[in-house]
Amino acid sequence: MSHRRNTDAAVILFGDRVTESELKVDTGYARIFVNPADEDWLSDMCAPLHIELIHP
């Protein structure tokens, strides 16, 4: 955990100890940022952190 924000936990996966078959994609959480709704979601998530998205 971060010493600044110790409410969140991080998970570290070591490639020599985790096989691909042990992982799966959570399709309910996935985002496609070319989709305007998903891009808005990302922008909303970044705003409180004072991160500005710059579009190409």
N, C-alpha and C positions, 0 to 999 in steps of 0.2 A: 504494500500500500504506500501511497505517497505520504510524505510527512506534512504536506500542505493540504491535502484533501484525503483524509484517511477514511472516508465513507465508501470509497470504491476499491474494488479488488482487481488485480490483474492476474491473468493466467499465462504461464509460459509453457509452450509445447516444444520439446526437443525432438528434432527430426529423426534422430537415431533411436528414439524410444516410442514414437507414435507412428502408426502406419496410416496410410490414406484411408483404409477401410474403417478405421475407428472414428473418422470425422465425417460429418455430413453438413450440407448447406441448409440453413434454415430459410426456406423460401418465403416464409411469412415476414421475415425481417429484411430481406434483400431490397435494394433500391437500384434503379436505373436512372442515372442522372441526366440522360438526354430527354427523359420524360419531365415536362414542366412541373408536374405535381411533386415528383421526387426531388427536383432541383429546389423547389420552394421549401420542402421539408429540410433539406440540408442547410439552406440559408437560415431558416428559423432556428435550427440547432446551433449554428455557429454564431448567431447574433449576440447572445448573452456573453459569449467568450470574446467579443470584439474582433471576430474574424470575418473579414469581408471576402466574398467570392468575386473573383474577376473572371468574366466570361470571355472566351476566345473570340 
